[in-house]
Amino acid sequence: MMMQQILQDMYIEPDLLAELNEEQKQIVFYKIREEQVRRWNEREGRDASQALNKNGDRRGIQWLLGSDGEVWVWVMGEAPGDKPFEDIVEELMEERARKQAQREAQELRRVKEAEIEKKFRDAMAKEKARFVAEKWKEETDDRKAAKQEEEEDRIKEKLKKYEEEERQRGEEEIRQTEERRAKELYISLKQEEKRSERDDKEWQEQLRRSKAADEEMKCKARRARDEYKRQSLRAVEKGLVAGLCGLFHKTHPNISGHNRRHGTVIEHPTTPAEPSHIPATSAGQLTSGHYRHIQYRRYSNPVTQSLTECPVWIRPPRPNSRESIIRWFKEEQRPRRAGYERSSITIAPWFHGIISRQESEALLTNALEGCFLVRVSERIWGYTLSYRTTSGFKHFLIDASGDYYSFLGVDQNRHATLADLIDFHKEEVITNSGGELLQDPCRLKSSTADYGGLFM
C-alpha cells in the first residue's frame, strides 16, 4: 500500500527516502521510472490519435508491401542469401581488429625506420670525418691513401650489412607485435559483446520477475480484501442477532417481540497477552467473549433505526505523533500478535518497541554480524529491522499498513505475521547482493523495559 501511494503521487518524502538502503532506493526509483514511462506512452498514444484526426486530409507516406500484402521488412542476416548475423558481426570485429593492428604497426615501423637512419647516418658522418682527417695527414702517401679508400669501402659494406640486418630484425618484431595486438583486440571485442548480452538478459529477467510479482501481489491483496469484508459482515450480523435475542429474553420475558431494548457497540477483541477482566456474559449476550456492551439506547421502531453505533478511528496516511503510533499498535497490531513469539504470549527477544535509529545502532555496536532487532517505525505504519554488518549497520523498512508484512521495495514475499517474516529470513537472505541472514536477536539490556508504552 505504501508503494502504491508513492507511485500514485510520483513523489517520496526525503525523510522516508533516508530510511531506505541503497538497494531499496534503486528498486523504488526503478518503479517510479517504470510508472513515468507507462504514463508517457499512454499520453503519446492519446496525442497521436488526436493528431491523426486533425491531419487526416494531409499527405502521408505509404509503406512498400511484400508479396504477402504485409509491410516489406529486410532484416540483416535473415534474408535469402545473407550471411548469418553472427558471421557478419564476427567478420566486422576481425576487420576492425586487423585495421587497428595495421595502423599501430605502421606507426611502429616509421619510428623504427627513423631510429635506424639516424643511427647509421651519424656513424657514417663520424667515419667519413675520420677518413678525411687521415687523408689530409697522409696526402703524400698514395699507398696509404689507396688503403684508406679500400678500408672505407669495406667499412661501408659492413655498415650496410649491419643496417640491412637491423631492418630485418625490426620488421620481424613489428610483424609479431601486429599479430599479437590483433589477437588481443579481437578477444577484447568478443568479451565486451558477451558481457553486453549477459547484462541485457539479466535485466530482462529481472523486469519479468518484477512484473509477475506485482501482478501476484495485486491479486492476493484483492482476494484478501474481499474475504476480510465478507467475514467482517458475517461476524457483525451474527453478533448483533445473538445480542438482541438474549437481551430481550433477559429483560422482557413476557412482552411481545415488538418492544425490545437494543444497543451495543462492538469493540476489537482483546489480545492473548491481555486476558479480559469483564465478567462472564449471559446466554443473551455476545457468545464469543471478545465483545462488550458499552452503551444502551431505546428505539421506538427497531426496523427503521440503526442497531449499533461504532466509534471508528480513521488512520492518517502517515504517523503524525507518538500517541497515534501507540493507538495504531494497540488497535491493529496487537490483535495480530505483532511483537510476540510464534504460538506464545511472550514478547519476542528481538522486539524493542519504539526506539530511535541511534538507539538501535548503539545496541548493535558490540554485536556480531547477523545480529538484529525490530523497532516500530515513526515514518510509516510499520516497523524497521536494524541489522549488524561487518562494516556498519543496515535498516530495512517493513510495511504493515495492509493485512500482511513485507519489506518495502526489497522482498516480494508477504507474511501473515511479523514472526513469520523474521523466521523466514533466518533461512533466506533479505537481498541477494548483501546476503543478509538473520542469526542472533539483540536482546533488551534491562528486564524492566516498557517498549515505548505499547504494552501498557
C-alpha positions as CSV (number, residue, x, y, z in Angstrom):
1,M,0.0,0.0,0.0
2,M,2.9,2.4,0.7
3,M,4.5,1.6,-2.7
4,Q,1.2,2.2,-4.4
5,Q,0.8,5.6,-2.8
6,I,4.4,6.6,-3.8
7,L,3.7,5.5,-7.5
8,Q,0.4,7.4,-7.5
9,D,1.9,10.7,-6.2
10,M,5.2,10.1,-8.1
11,Y,6.9,11.5,-5.0
12,I,8.7,10.2,-2.0
13,E,9.4,12.3,1.0
14,P,13.1,13.0,1.9
15,D,12.8,11.7,5.4
16,L,11.3,8.4,4.2
17,L,14.0,8.2,1.5
18,A,16.7,8.5,4.1
19,E,15.3,5.4,5.9
20,L,15.9,3.2,2.8
21,N,19.2,1.5,2.0
22,E,20.8,1.7,-1.5
23,E,19.1,-1.4,-2.9
24,Q,15.7,-0.3,-1.7
25,K,16.3,3.2,-3.2
26,Q,17.2,1.6,-6.6
27,I,14.1,-0.5,-6.7
28,V,11.8,2.4,-5.7
29,F,13.4,4.7,-8.4
30,Y,13.0,1.9,-10.9
31,K,9.3,1.5,-10.1
32,I,8.9,5.3,-10.4
33,R,10.7,5.4,-13.7
34,E,8.5,2.5,-15.0
35,E,5.4,4.4,-14.0
36,Q,6.7,7.5,-15.8
37,V,7.3,5.5,-19.0
38,R,3.8,4.0,-18.8
39,R,2.1,7.4,-18.3
40,W,4.2,8.9,-21.2
41,N,3.3,6.0,-23.6
42,E,-0.4,6.5,-22.6
43,R,-0.2,10.2,-23.3
44,E,1.7,9.7,-26.6
45,G,-1.0,7.3,-27.8
46,R,-3.7,9.8,-26.9
47,D,-1.9,12.7,-28.7
48,A,-1.1,10.6,-31.8
49,S,-4.8,9.7,-32.2
50,Q,-5.8,13.4,-31.9
51,A,-3.1,14.5,-34.4
52,L,-4.3,11.8,-36.8
53,N,-7.9,13.1,-36.6
54,K,-6.7,16.7,-37.3
55,N,-4.3,15.9,-40.2
56,G,-6.4,13.2,-41.9
57,D,-6.5,15.3,-45.2
58,R,-2.8,15.9,-45.5
59,R,-0.3,14.0,-47.5
60,G,1.3,10.9,-45.9
61,I,3.7,8.1,-46.6
62,Q,2.9,4.6,-47.9
63,W,4.9,1.6,-46.9
64,L,6.3,-0.8,-49.5
65,L,4.3,-4.1,-49.3
66,G,5.6,-7.6,-49.9
67,S,4.0,-10.5,-51.8
68,D,2.0,-11.4,-48.7
69,G,0.4,-8.0,-48.5
70,E,2.3,-7.0,-45.3
71,V,4.9,-4.2,-44.9
72,W,8.2,-5.4,-46.6
73,V,10.9,-5.6,-44.0
74,W,14.6,-6.6,-44.5
75,V,16.4,-8.0,-41.5
76,M,20.2,-8.2,-42.0
77,G,21.3,-11.8,-41.9
78,E,17.9,-13.3,-42.2
79,A,17.1,-12.7,-45.9
80,P,17.8,-15.5,-48.5
81,G,21.5,-15.3,-49.5
82,D,22.5,-13.3,-46.5
83,K,25.2,-14.4,-44.1
84,P,24.0,-15.2,-40.6
85,F,24.1,-12.2,-38.3
86,E,26.7,-13.8,-36.0
87,D,29.1,-14.3,-39.0
88,I,28.7,-10.7,-40.1
89,V,29.4,-9.4,-36.6
90,E,32.4,-11.8,-36.4
91,E,33.8,-10.5,-39.7
92,L,33.3,-6.9,-38.7
93,M,35.2,-7.4,-35.4
94,E,38.0,-9.2,-37.2
95,E,38.3,-6.5,-39.8
96,R,38.2,-3.8,-37.1
97,A,40.9,-5.5,-35.1
98,R,43.1,-6.1,-38.2
99,K,42.9,-2.4,-39.3
100,Q,43.7,-1.2,-35.8
101,A,46.7,-3.5,-35.6
102,Q,47.9,-2.4,-39.1
103,R,47.8,1.3,-38.1
104,E,49.8,0.6,-34.9
105,A,52.3,-1.5,-36.9
106,Q,52.7,1.3,-39.5
107,E,53.4,3.8,-36.8
108,L,55.9,1.5,-35.1
109,R,57.6,0.8,-38.5
110,R,58.0,4.6,-39.1
111,V,59.6,5.1,-35.7
112,K,62.0,2.2,-36.2
113,E,63.0,3.4,-39.7
114,A,63.8,6.9,-38.3
115,E,65.9,5.4,-35.5
116,I,67.9,3.2,-37.9
117,E,68.5,6.1,-40.4
118,K,69.7,8.4,-37.6
119,K,71.9,5.7,-36.1
120,F,73.8,4.9,-39.3
121,R,73.8,8.5,-40.6
122,D,75.7,9.5,-37.5
123,A,78.0,6.6,-37.8
124,M,78.8,7.4,-41.5
125,A,79.4,11.0,-40.7
126,K,81.9,10.1,-38.0
127,E,83.7,7.6,-40.1
128,K,83.9,10.0,-43.0
129,A,85.3,12.7,-40.8
130,R,87.9,10.3,-39.5
131,F,88.9,9.2,-43.0
132,V,89.1,12.8,-44.2
133,A,91.4,13.7,-41.4
134,E,93.7,10.8,-42.0
135,K,93.7,11.6,-45.8
136,W,94.8,15.1,-45.1
137,K,97.6,13.9,-42.9
138,E,98.8,11.2,-45.3
139,E,98.1,13.1,-48.6
140,T,101.6,12.3,-49.9
141,D,101.4,8.6,-49.3
142,D,99.4,7.1,-52.2
143,R,99.6,3.6,-50.8
144,K,98.1,4.8,-47.6
145,A,95.5,6.7,-49.5
146,A,94.5,3.7,-51.5
147,K,94.5,1.6,-48.4
148,Q,92.3,4.1,-46.7
149,E,89.9,4.1,-49.6
150,E,89.7,0.3,-49.5
151,E,89.2,0.4,-45.8
152,E,86.5,2.9,-46.2
153,D,84.7,0.8,-48.8
154,R,85.0,-2.2,-46.6
155,I,83.5,-0.4,-43.6
156,K,80.7,1.0,-45.8
157,E,79.8,-2.5,-46.9
158,K,80.0,-3.8,-43.4
159,L,77.7,-0.9,-42.2
160,K,75.3,-1.6,-45.0
161,K,75.2,-5.2,-44.0
162,Y,74.5,-4.3,-40.4
163,E,71.8,-1.8,-41.5
164,E,70.0,-4.5,-43.5
165,E,70.2,-7.0,-40.6
166,E,68.8,-4.3,-38.3
167,R,65.9,-3.6,-40.6
168,Q,65.1,-7.3,-40.9
169,R,65.0,-7.7,-37.1
170,G,62.9,-4.6,-36.7
171,E,60.4,-5.8,-39.4
172,E,60.1,-9.2,-37.7
173,E,59.4,-7.5,-34.3
174,I,56.8,-5.3,-35.9
175,R,55.1,-8.2,-37.6
176,Q,54.9,-10.2,-34.4
177,T,53.6,-7.2,-32.5
178,E,50.9,-6.6,-35.1
179,E,49.7,-10.3,-34.9
180,R,49.7,-10.2,-31.1
181,R,47.8,-6.9,-31.0
182,A,45.2,-8.1,-33.5
183,K,44.5,-11.2,-31.3
184,E,44.2,-9.0,-28.1
185,L,41.8,-6.6,-29.8
186,Y,39.7,-9.5,-31.1
187,I,39.5,-11.2,-27.7
188,S,38.6,-7.9,-26.1
189,L,35.8,-7.2,-28.5
190,K,34.4,-10.7,-28.0
191,Q,34.4,-10.4,-24.2
192,E,32.7,-7.0,-24.5
193,E,29.9,-8.5,-26.7
194,K,29.3,-11.4,-24.3
195,R,29.2,-9.1,-21.3
196,S,26.7,-6.8,-23.0
197,E,24.5,-9.8,-23.9
198,R,24.7,-11.2,-20.3
199,D,23.7,-7.8,-18.8
200,D,20.8,-7.5,-21.2
201,K,19.5,-11.0,-20.3
202,E,19.8,-10.3,-16.6
203,W,17.9,-7.0,-16.9
204,Q,15.1,-8.6,-18.9
205,E,14.7,-11.5,-16.4
206,Q,14.6,-9.0,-13.5
207,L,12.0,-6.9,-15.3
208,R,9.9,-10.1,-16.0
209,R,10.1,-11.2,-12.3
210,S,9.2,-7.8,-11.1
211,K,6.1,-7.6,-13.3
212,A,5.0,-11.1,-12.3
213,A,5.5,-10.3,-8.6
214,D,3.5,-7.1,-8.9
215,E,0.6,-8.9,-10.6
216,E,0.6,-11.7,-7.9
217,M,0.7,-9.1,-5.1
218,K,-2.3,-7.3,-6.6
219,C,-4.3,-10.5,-6.9
220,K,-3.5,-11.6,-3.4
221,A,-4.4,-8.2,-1.9
222,R,-7.7,-8.1,-3.8
223,R,-8.7,-11.6,-2.6
224,A,-7.7,-10.8,1.0
225,R,-9.7,-7.6,0.9
226,D,-12.8,-9.3,-0.4
227,E,-12.5,-12.2,2.1
228,Y,-12.0,-9.7,5.0
229,K,-15.1,-7.7,4.1
230,R,-17.2,-10.9,3.8
231,Q,-16.1,-12.3,7.1
232,S,-16.5,-9.0,8.9
233,L,-20.1,-8.5,7.7
234,R,-21.0,-12.1,8.6
235,A,-19.5,-11.7,12.2
236,V,-21.3,-8.4,12.8
237,E,-24.6,-9.8,11.7
238,K,-24.3,-13.0,13.8
239,G,-23.1,-11.0,16.9
240,L,-26.0,-8.4,16.7
241,V,-28.7,-11.0,16.2
242,A,-27.5,-13.1,19.2
243,G,-27.1,-10.0,21.4
244,L,-30.6,-8.7,20.6
245,C,-32.3,-12.0,21.2
246,G,-30.5,-12.6,24.5
247,L,-31.2,-9.1,25.8
248,F,-34.9,-9.4,25.0
249,H,-35.3,-12.7,26.9
250,K,-33.4,-11.3,29.9
251,T,-35.2,-8.0,30.4
252,H,-38.7,-8.6,29.0
253,P,-39.5,-12.3,29.1
254,N,-43.4,-11.8,29.0
255,I,-43.7,-8.9,26.5
256,S,-44.3,-9.2,22.8
257,G,-41.4,-9.1,20.4
258,H,-42.0,-5.5,19.2
259,N,-40.9,-3.7,22.4
260,R,-37.2,-4.6,22.7
261,R,-34.2,-2.8,24.1
262,H,-31.3,-2.5,21.6
263,G,-27.8,-1.1,21.9
264,T,-24.4,-2.4,21.7
265,V,-21.1,-1.2,20.3
266,I,-18.7,-3.8,19.2
267,E,-15.0,-3.3,20.1
268,H,-12.0,-5.1,19.0
269,P,-11.1,-8.4,20.7
270,T,-8.5,-8.4,23.4
271,T,-5.1,-9.8,22.6
272,P,-3.7,-13.1,24.1
273,A,-1.3,-11.1,26.2
274,E,-4.2,-9.2,27.9
275,P,-6.9,-11.5,29.4
276,S,-10.3,-9.9,29.6
277,H,-11.4,-8.6,33.0
278,I,-15.1,-8.5,32.1
279,P,-17.5,-10.8,33.9
280,A,-18.8,-13.8,32.1
281,T,-21.7,-12.9,29.8
282,S,-25.1,-14.4,30.0
283,A,-26.7,-16.5,27.3
284,G,-28.3,-13.4,25.8
285,Q,-25.1,-11.5,25.3
286,L,-22.5,-12.0,22.5
287,T,-21.2,-15.5,22.7
288,S,-17.5,-15.2,21.8
289,G,-16.4,-13.4,24.9
290,H,-14.4,-10.9,22.8
291,Y,-17.1,-8.2,22.6
292,R,-18.6,-5.9,25.2
293,H,-21.8,-4.0,25.7
294,I,-20.9,-0.4,26.5
295,Q,-24.0,1.7,25.5
296,Y,-27.8,1.2,25.5
297,R,-30.4,3.2,23.8
298,R,-34.2,2.9,23.4
299,Y,-35.7,2.8,19.9
300,S,-39.4,3.1,19.0
301,N,-39.0,1.2,15.8
302,P,-36.1,-1.3,15.5
303,V,-36.8,-1.9,11.8
304,T,-36.1,1.7,10.8
305,Q,-33.3,2.6,13.3
306,S,-29.6,1.7,13.3
307,L,-28.8,-1.3,15.5
308,T,-25.3,-0.2,16.6
309,E,-23.2,2.9,16.9
310,C,-19.4,2.0,16.5
311,P,-16.7,4.5,17.3
312,V,-14.2,4.4,14.4
313,W,-10.6,5.6,14.5
314,I,-9.6,6.9,11.0
315,R,-5.9,6.2,10.5
316,P,-4.0,9.0,8.8
317,P,-1.7,8.3,5.8
318,R,1.4,8.7,7.9
319,P,2.1,8.6,11.7
320,N,1.8,12.2,13.0
321,S,2.5,11.7,16.7
322,R,3.7,9.1,19.2
323,E,0.2,8.8,20.5
324,S,-1.1,7.8,17.1
325,I,1.6,5.2,16.8
326,I,0.7,3.7,20.1
327,R,-3.0,3.6,19.3
328,W,-2.3,2.0,15.9
329,F,-0.2,-0.7,17.5
330,K,-2.8,-1.4,20.2
331,E,-5.8,-1.5,18.0
332,E,-4.4,-3.1,14.8
333,Q,-1.1,-4.8,15.6
334,R,-1.6,-6.4,19.0
335,P,-4.7,-8.4,17.8
336,R,-2.4,-9.7,15.0
337,R,0.3,-10.7,17.7
338,A,2.9,-8.3,16.4
339,G,6.0,-8.4,18.6
340,Y,5.1,-11.8,20.1
341,E,6.9,-15.1,19.7
342,R,5.2,-17.7,17.5
343,S,2.5,-19.7,19.4
344,S,3.3,-17.9,22.7
345,I,2.2,-15.0,24.8
346,T,5.8,-14.0,25.4
347,I,7.2,-10.9,23.8
348,A,9.9,-11.8,21.2
349,P,13.5,-11.0,22.3
350,W,14.2,-9.2,19.0
351,F,11.3,-6.7,19.5
352,H,12.3,-3.4,21.2
353,G,9.1,-1.3,20.7
354,I,9.5,2.4,20.0
355,I,13.2,3.4,19.9
356,S,15.2,5.7,17.6
357,R,17.7,4.8,14.9
358,Q,20.6,6.0,17.0
359,E,19.4,3.8,20.0
360,S,19.2,0.7,17.8
361,E,22.7,1.3,16.4
362,A,24.1,1.8,19.9
363,L,22.5,-1.6,21.0
364,L,24.1,-3.3,18.0
365,T,27.6,-1.7,18.2
366,N,29.3,-4.5,20.1
367,A,27.2,-7.3,18.4
368,L,28.4,-9.8,15.8
369,E,27.5,-9.8,12.2
370,G,23.9,-11.1,11.7
371,C,22.6,-9.7,15.0
372,F,19.3,-7.8,14.5
373,L,16.4,-6.2,16.3
374,V,12.9,-4.9,15.2
375,R,11.6,-1.5,16.2
376,V,8.4,0.4,15.5
377,S,8.9,2.9,12.7
378,E,8.0,6.5,13.2
379,R,8.0,7.2,9.5
380,I,5.4,4.7,8.1
381,W,2.7,2.4,9.5
382,G,5.2,-0.5,10.0
383,Y,8.5,-1.4,11.5
384,T,12.2,-1.1,10.9
385,L,14.6,-4.1,11.0
386,S,18.1,-2.9,12.1
387,Y,20.9,-5.3,11.0
388,R,24.5,-5.5,12.1
389,T,27.1,-6.0,9.2
390,T,30.8,-6.4,9.3
391,S,31.3,-2.7,8.4
392,G,28.3,-1.0,10.0
393,F,24.5,-1.2,10.1
394,K,21.6,-1.6,7.7
395,H,18.0,-0.6,8.2
396,F,15.1,-2.2,6.3
397,L,11.5,-0.8,6.4
398,I,8.7,-3.3,6.9
399,D,5.3,-2.3,5.5
400,A,2.4,-3.3,7.8
401,S,-0.2,-0.8,6.5
402,G,-2.1,-3.7,4.9
403,D,-3.1,-7.1,6.1
404,Y,0.4,-8.6,5.6
405,Y,4.0,-7.9,6.4
406,S,6.7,-7.4,3.8
407,F,10.0,-5.4,3.2
408,L,9.3,-2.1,1.4
409,G,10.9,-2.3,-2.1
410,V,13.1,-5.3,-1.4
411,D,11.2,-8.5,-0.6
412,Q,8.3,-9.6,-2.7
413,N,7.2,-12.2,-0.2
414,R,4.2,-11.4,2.0
415,H,3.8,-12.9,5.5
416,A,0.8,-13.2,7.7
417,T,2.6,-12.2,10.9
418,L,5.7,-10.4,11.9
419,A,7.2,-13.5,13.5
420,D,6.7,-15.4,10.2
421,L,8.7,-12.7,8.4
422,I,11.6,-13.0,10.9
423,D,11.6,-16.8,10.8
424,F,11.6,-16.8,7.0
425,H,14.7,-14.7,6.8
426,K,16.6,-16.8,9.2
427,E,16.7,-19.3,6.3
428,E,16.6,-17.0,3.3
429,V,18.7,-13.8,2.7
430,I,17.0,-10.4,2.6
431,T,18.9,-9.2,-0.5
432,N,21.0,-11.3,-2.9
433,S,23.6,-8.6,-3.2
434,G,24.1,-8.1,0.6
435,G,23.4,-11.7,1.7
436,E,21.8,-10.5,5.0
437,L,20.7,-13.6,7.0
438,L,19.1,-13.1,10.4
439,Q,21.0,-15.0,13.1
440,D,21.0,-13.8,16.7
441,P,18.4,-11.4,18.1
442,C,19.7,-8.3,20.0
443,R,18.1,-8.7,23.5
444,L,17.0,-5.9,25.8
445,K,19.6,-4.6,28.2
446,S,17.1,-4.2,31.0
447,S,14.3,-6.6,32.1
448,T,12.0,-3.6,33.0
449,A,11.7,-2.1,29.5
450,D,8.4,-0.5,28.7
451,Y,8.6,-0.9,24.9
452,G,7.7,2.8,24.5
453,G,4.3,2.2,26.1
454,L,3.0,-0.3,23.6
455,F,2.0,-3.0,26.1
456,M,0.7,-0.7,29.0
